Amino acid sequence: MREVEVAVVGAGQAGLSAGYFLRRAGLGPGAGFAVLDHSPGPGGAWQYRWPSLTYGKAHRVHDLPGMPLGEADPGRPSAEVVAGYFARYERAFDLRVHRPVDVTAVREGGGGRLLVETDAGTWAARALLNATGTWDRPFVPYYPGQETFLGRQLHTAGYRGAAEFAGRHVVVVGGGTSAVQLLIELAEVARTTWVTRRPPVFRDMAFDEDWGRAAVARVEQRVRRGLPPQSVVSVTGLAATEAVRQARARGVLDRRPMFDRITPQGVAWDDGRTLEADVIVWATGFRAALDHLAPLRLREPGGGIRVEGTRVVKDPRVHLVGYGPSASTIGANRAGRAAVREIRALLAGAPSPGAQPREASLAG
Ligand SMILES: Cc1cc2nc3c(=O)[nH]c(=O)nc-3n(C[C@H](O)[C@H](O)[C@H](O)COP(=O)(O)OP(=O)(O)OC[C@H]3O[C@@H](n4cnc5c(N)ncnc54)[C@H](O)[C@@H]3O)c2cc1C
């Protein structure tokens, strides 16, 4: 058993940003903090992004604090660019990420400590910064008949490029950016059909800061109420980039309503329409990868974990960074800074900020 002040689970944008601010707060790797990550190399989830998601096609990858990514070839896969940047970053700030280390459970350890159980032993920590992202929990909704489909089904997490679908009919499900990017690529080599639950909303305007803030605020309200977060991207609408405008003009982004059933040969609607298909791609997003926190019983009746800022309301030793409103590269940076500020206060014995209003109101 190793004792540590702070355990950081996950070494993506959120975990590395937290590591940077922990170092700035005077904690060192070893007794101060340990970053644990189960992926084989640096890069967080970016190391798994499909090779055709080039750096130029990513929305925007914000710099980690203290060291810019610098110039990068927009034609190179984001997976390579970001993994290389994160590797340099870990070295520059001596973050000493333990990998591959899989955190299987976090439970109460007594004496104010949390036990972080892994396949490489247990760490006993006074605080936990959870930065496990969503990539490990691809979400596929259930539709009747799904198990009878004779073609291939895959989630975007398993997509490696359009070439293997040449000449096929591919049904792409989902209204997000990933669906749009995949449709544009697949339409070059395959026949495609796009289905979404709600009509997609394309935004012609540039994504400015005010509007980004408003989207983040909506996700924040949900997690404050203990509801599962929506992705920030799901409330922003789809950017009508030049590539998107051209694809719309070619009819690639003509959308049909969601089908009602899956048949062995394809998909079907309750009004009697059917469509044969070889492949169904589920571009239906991800959920927060938080199963290892289950022993702490942090979930609310609404199904989510209530957080104030990044602090879990039910257990102020636990912070979720890169969760809900901070699930973007810029949000993850800010969350790392804010979480470390609160954890420093916690380690110094200051009362949890969440406890203050109640005490004040009882006193007053
Ligand atoms: C296809 C796609 C494209 C995106 N493009 C953009 C974009 O252009 N700009 C943007 O701002 N955002 C983008 N996002 C959102 C993106 O998820 C965030 O921006 C950011 O990369 C998430 O960082 P993170 O640190 O929270 O999580 P991740 O990068 O997912 O890192 C989590 C880390 O935790 C580790 N981990 C998970 N569970 C465990 C465990 N139990 N034990 C140990 N380690 C564990 C994983 O191995 C991983 O390294 C995109 C998301 C997707 C899916």
The ligand as a Gaussian input file, in Angstrom:
#p B3LYP/6-31G(d) Opt

LIG

0 1
 C      -14.066000      11.927000     -31.446000
 C      -13.927000      13.028000     -30.441000
 C      -13.354000      14.242000     -30.830000
 C      -13.216000      15.293000     -29.918000
 N      -12.675000      16.458000     -30.352000
 C      -12.518000      17.484000     -29.481000
 C      -11.915000      18.729000     -29.897000
 O      -11.532000      18.879000     -31.055000
 N      -11.768000      19.719000     -28.974000
 C      -12.167000      19.551000     -27.669000
 O      -11.997000      20.480000     -26.872000
 N      -12.730000      18.397000     -27.248000
 C      -12.915000      17.370000     -28.101000
 N      -13.494000      16.201000     -27.678000
 C      -13.887000      16.065000     -26.282000
 C      -12.703000      15.394000     -25.548000
 O      -13.190000      14.202000     -25.027000
 C      -12.101000      16.312000     -24.504000
 O      -11.751000      17.488000     -25.092000
 C      -10.821000      15.836000     -23.828000
 O       -9.902000      15.273000     -24.728000
 C      -11.139000      14.884000     -22.760000
 O      -10.015000      14.863000     -21.882000
 P      -10.085000      14.073000     -20.540000
 O       -8.764000      14.257000     -19.885000
 O      -11.286000      14.455000     -19.765000
 O      -10.327000      12.539000     -20.943000
 P       -9.499000      11.499000     -21.807000
 O       -8.657000      12.125000     -22.830000
 O      -10.509000      10.482000     -22.212000
 O       -8.513000      10.829000     -20.731000
 C       -8.975000       9.925000     -19.780000
 C       -7.838000       9.004000     -19.419000
 O       -8.269000       8.208000     -18.314000
 C       -7.817000       6.886000     -18.481000
 N       -8.724000       6.009000     -17.736000
 C      -10.066000       5.858000     -17.897000
 N      -10.555000       4.985000     -16.989000
 C       -9.486000       4.589000     -16.238000
 C       -9.347000       3.692000     -15.139000
 N      -10.406000       3.046000     -14.588000
 N       -8.108000       3.490000     -14.616000
 C       -7.042000       4.149000     -15.124000
 N       -7.126000       5.015000     -16.172000
 C       -8.325000       5.228000     -16.708000
 C       -7.826000       6.661000     -19.985000
 O       -6.870000       5.674000     -20.332000
 C       -7.448000       8.037000     -20.530000
 O       -6.064000       8.134000     -20.773000
 C      -13.640000      15.134000     -28.567000
 C      -14.203000      13.907000     -28.162000
 C      -14.360000      12.869000     -29.094000
 C      -14.979000      11.572000     -28.638000

